[in-house]
Amino acid sequence: MSIEVHECECEACQKPKDNPTWPVHHQMNVFLSRLDEQQRRWYVGLESNKLGHRGDTFLAQITGMDVETLRRGRRELEEDLMNRPTDRTRVEGGGRPSAEKKTRSYRRY
């Protein structure tokens, strides 16, 4: 099984690979490729907090993640992950509605 690692799209990484930022951005993307979706959000949200103003835009270039996803990660961290389940990745009840309405069948005896 091959895991796809995002290639950084920032200006510095578009130059020859001997620049000092490329290894850091590459390692960040390798690390992100091993995390689940909420862990990626939280890690990049944490990094965005460190960078401050315009951090979301810059990290979106590095990671390929959507800016709104980064903002969501920051918000969840600000709330101390209070509304996030501890035993599953996604919140219960989400997802696509059933295509067919479930009906209860009764047995006649």
C-alpha positions as CSV (number, residue, x, y, z in Angstrom):
1,M,0.0,0.0,0.0
2,S,1.4,3.3,-1.1
3,I,0.6,6.5,0.9
4,E,0.5,9.7,-1.1
5,V,2.5,12.6,0.3
6,H,1.5,16.1,-0.7
7,E,4.1,18.2,-2.5
8,C,4.4,21.7,-1.0
9,E,3.3,24.5,-3.3
10,C,4.9,27.4,-1.5
11,E,7.1,29.8,-3.4
12,A,10.3,28.6,-1.7
13,C,9.6,24.9,-2.5
14,Q,9.1,25.6,-6.1
15,K,12.7,26.5,-6.4
16,P,15.5,23.9,-6.5
17,K,15.3,21.3,-3.7
18,D,18.5,22.5,-2.1
19,N,16.7,25.3,-0.3
20,P,16.4,25.0,3.5
21,T,12.6,25.0,3.8
22,W,11.9,22.1,1.5
23,P,13.0,19.3,4.0
24,V,10.9,20.8,6.7
25,H,7.8,21.1,4.5
26,H,8.3,17.6,3.1
27,Q,8.6,16.1,6.6
28,M,5.5,17.9,7.7
29,N,3.6,16.4,4.7
30,V,5.0,12.9,5.4
31,F,3.9,13.2,9.0
32,L,0.4,14.5,7.9
33,S,0.0,11.5,5.6
34,R,0.1,9.2,8.6
35,L,-2.6,10.9,10.6
36,D,-6.4,10.6,10.4
37,E,-8.4,13.6,9.2
38,Q,-9.1,15.2,12.6
39,Q,-5.5,14.8,13.7
40,R,-4.4,16.5,10.5
41,R,-6.8,19.4,11.3
42,W,-5.5,19.8,14.8
43,Y,-1.8,19.6,14.0
44,V,-2.1,22.1,11.2
45,G,-4.4,24.3,13.4
46,L,-1.7,24.3,16.0
47,E,1.0,25.2,13.5
48,S,-1.3,28.0,12.2
49,N,-1.6,29.4,15.8
50,K,2.2,29.6,15.9
51,L,2.4,31.5,12.6
52,G,-0.3,34.0,13.5
53,H,-1.7,36.3,10.8
54,R,-1.8,34.6,7.3
55,G,-0.7,31.3,8.8
56,D,-3.8,29.5,7.3
57,T,-3.0,30.6,3.8
58,F,0.6,29.6,4.1
59,L,-0.1,26.3,5.6
60,A,-2.8,25.6,3.0
61,Q,0.0,26.0,0.4
62,I,2.3,23.7,2.3
63,T,-0.2,20.9,3.1
64,G,-2.8,21.2,0.3
65,M,-5.5,21.4,3.0
66,D,-8.4,23.8,2.6
67,V,-8.2,27.1,4.5
68,E,-11.6,26.4,6.1
69,T,-10.4,23.1,7.4
70,L,-7.4,24.8,9.0
71,R,-9.7,27.3,10.7
72,R,-11.9,24.5,11.9
73,G,-8.9,22.8,13.5
74,R,-8.0,26.0,15.3
75,R,-11.5,26.5,16.5
76,E,-11.7,22.9,17.8
77,L,-8.4,23.4,19.7
78,E,-9.6,26.7,21.1
79,E,-12.6,24.8,22.5
80,D,-10.2,22.2,24.1
81,L,-11.7,19.6,21.7
82,M,-14.7,19.5,24.0
83,N,-17.2,18.7,21.2
84,R,-15.0,16.0,19.6
85,P,-15.5,12.3,20.4
86,T,-12.7,10.4,22.0
87,D,-13.5,7.0,20.6
88,R,-14.1,7.8,17.0
89,T,-12.9,10.1,14.2
90,R,-16.2,11.5,13.1
91,V,-19.1,12.9,15.1
92,E,-22.0,10.4,15.3
93,G,-25.0,11.1,13.1
94,G,-23.1,12.6,10.2
95,G,-23.0,11.3,6.7
96,R,-25.4,10.9,3.8
97,P,-29.0,10.2,4.5
98,S,-30.4,6.8,3.6
99,A,-31.6,6.4,0.0
100,E,-34.6,4.4,1.2
101,K,-36.7,5.0,4.1
102,K,-36.5,2.2,6.6
103,T,-39.8,0.7,7.6
104,R,-40.5,-1.6,10.4
105,S,-41.8,-5.0,9.5
106,Y,-44.1,-6.9,11.9
107,R,-44.4,-10.6,12.0
108,R,-47.9,-12.1,12.2
109,Y,-48.3,-15.1,14.3
